[in-house]
Structures are given as C-alpha cells and as structure tokens.
C-alpha cells in the first residue's frame, strides 16, 4: 500500500487540511493575543462563509472568484459587528464574561442557521473548473486542492506583510504585548481590536468556503469541529503567536492525515482523540506552545 | 496648563486618591514625591485616562479631559512614560518609536522628532533595528522616554525614570530631563528618589495615602524638616 503515489496523495491531503486549520487558527490567536478571549464563535464564521458562498453560486449565479471574495468580506463585516455589539460593551469586565458571550454567539449562529436553513446538510457542487483533476504522473490532484493551498499561503503572506510592515500591524503587535502601554502611546485600541476581529472573521469565512468545497457539504454545525481543532493548533503553536498558529495548523494537518493513513484500520476513528493526545504531549513539554512566549504580567 | 481639582479615584472599594488638588504651569518641572502606595502612579494614570476619577475634574489648557479615552489625551499633547518602562519588548527600537507617532500625519515632523530622540540618546540610533527586549535596563529607559517624546507632547508625565538604574545612567537621564525643560517642555515627575527630584524640580507635591500632605517650591520642601526626615534620609 505504501507506494510513492499513495504517500504523495497523503501529503497533498495533509497540506490541504493544514492550510485550512492554519487559516482558522490565525484568527483565534490574533484575537486571543489582544483580548485574552478564546472566541468560541470563531468556527461558526466558517459556517457563515460556507453558506454565503453556496448562496452566491446557487442563487445569484455569480462567478466562482466572487464566491471566495464576497464571503470573506461579508464575514469580516459580521466579525466587526459582533465585536461592536457583543464584545466591546464587555471591555473591562472579567475575561470569562466575553468567553461566555462567544459561546452565546456560537449557539445563536448555529441555531439561527438551523431554524432558517434547516439542519439538513446541503451538498456543494463544485464548479467544473474547480472539480477538474490534474494528473501529475500517477498522482491525481483536484484543482480545488491547489486553490486551497495557494490561496491560504497567499493570505498568510499578505497578513505577514501587514502585521510586520504597516503601522496598524505594529500597533496590533504592541497591543498584544501590552494593551495599556499601547493606549498610553496614543493607539486607539478600539480600532485595532475591530480590525483584528474583521481580519480574524474574514480568514475564517474564506476557510469555511474552502472547507465546504473540499468536503462537499454545508450544515449549521460544520464549523464546530474545525474551530476546535484550530484552537488546538493555536495552542500547540503558542497561542497569541501568528507564526505559531500557522505552524500548529500544518503540524496538526499532517499529524491527523498521517495518523489516518498509517494507523491500523480499526484505529482511524480515533483521529480526534489522537489530536487531543498530541496537544497534551506538546503542552507537557512546552507549556507555552512551540513558539509561544511566556505570559507577561498584564496587571 | 494642567489642573486637578478635588480628584477622587477608587480601585474597587479602595479609595486610592482622596481629593487631589494639583497644578502644573507651562515650562515647569513639578515633582510628585511620597512613599510607595501614596498614589503617585495612580495620579499619573488618572491624568492619562487609564483610570477614571469618580469625582473631581481634570483640565488641560482649560479643556476637561477626565472623560476622554487615553489615545485622545495623547493627541491633546500629554505623553506618559510609564512606571517600569513598559516598552514593547518584542518590537524593534524603531517600531517602538514609530508606534508612538501613530496618530501623526506630518511625516517631516515625525522624522525631525526621531532625529531629536536619536540626538538625545545616540545609543538608540545605533540599536534602531534591535529587538527592544534585548536592550539593557538603561537603554530601555532611554527608549521609554524617547518613545514618549515621539507624540510631540507639551506635557510629559514621567513615572520613576530612575528606578533600578545604575547611578551613571540615572545621571544621564536626569541631564536629559533638564535639557528637555530647557527646550520648553513641561514635566510632571514622579520619583522615589526625592533628593534628586527636588534638585531638578521647580515645585513639588508630597503625597501621603492619596492626599496632598505638603506642597511648595522644591527648595522650600527640601529644607522642610518633615520632608527631610521622611524622604531625604534625615
């Protein structure tokens, strides 16, 4: 069974899954870095993105490219709105208040989608140009696979440049290190936090579109498990660190795919247990995650 | 220039500032001295907007600022160099300085201020690309002051600039503070080192448990027997 082709196929799968986890984990880690909020509604931004793409293609019959870009922008807008309406009023309240609010938003989205769109999973019919397969030797790749990896990488590079080079990016890093000092330096933290939420939600939205394209289904709860796994990825990489989230995402993608590919057949159902076991091991060895920094006192 | 009128601040149930009255005039160096927990840092944080007075008024050039968010207070011309330096250790020296000018759009002006900071602290120019966390304690304090200057303040709040530094570095920092005053900067200085603060300042306030216990010219306070006994080591 262990032919080079099989191995290459698994690597492609791992790159795909890793790219998606990384996109989702980045948003979690950005928001956590600034607000110390574990955003449980983050996975549901994927769900929103996926439904929006479905609607855009099925109802509006717009071109495929727009089915990627529009959900990203719209979900980014939802992220802004949620921050403004739900989280900002809680600024200064204990962190657990925001955490519970994020759970509420998550169930609001899940149940809202169930009530209006039913819990029935909807099939995603990939447009023909994405469903095509390309043969490289014996390896057969879907165009969708290439799109996922290329788009994810492009977005990550763009984000990296933004965070590294622009003043807002510098402000974002400053806020995640010391929010109070950033305020004293004249940074409008509300603006920085709003931008972080928008980017975070937008990336999750586009990840949702890609996820539904890859796995072919959209339902109201589809974001939950990938959201949880992305959280694991962010923690493994060192929560608060963007490169850490990317590393953790790919690591998790590879670990999961290779586990399923090479574990004895009876065990592949334990993939999620394996992921969490991996998390435990990493945290035992490096409590702050692979690239994480020890928490500075934010008194 | 800056007036605090009967300012009360609470941390939860703890009454930290109990009716502070304080005034800083243009061109002055005013020192706040007092023991740990007297409310010196709390006073500065309240002026900067990180803490809110429950009662009382703070005006800057006649405008009430006690309900403005911190970033708008910075824009009005008050910079705060906080206790313990609080530079961004994961950012480079240059990024720390650029960040503090984030709201300014006059590029040539920002460039001039950058050169001024580098003239005051030439070591920062050499280390501009270095990650700030790798600087020595003295260099970090220089960066903290330089960073505060990048918003081109008219009033500079300095919280314990000499804390934990070698005597030679302390001397350098105090020389810089004196030269800032010579350029016309107004400064409100919080210091544990009362002796040094009173030498530099024009006027001073002595805080005790959240209240102004004594005030006057720095010279008079330095001669005051009570101040001598409590803060200047007899």
Interface residues (C-beta under 8 A of the other chain):
Chain A: X167 X170 X171 X173 X174 X177 X178 X180 X181 X182 X183 X184 X185 X186 X187 X188 X189 X190 X293 X296
Chain B: X48 X49 X50 X69 X70 X71 X74 X75 X79 X80 X82 X86 X87 X88 X89 X90 X91 X95 X98 X99 X100 X102 X103 X147 X148 X151
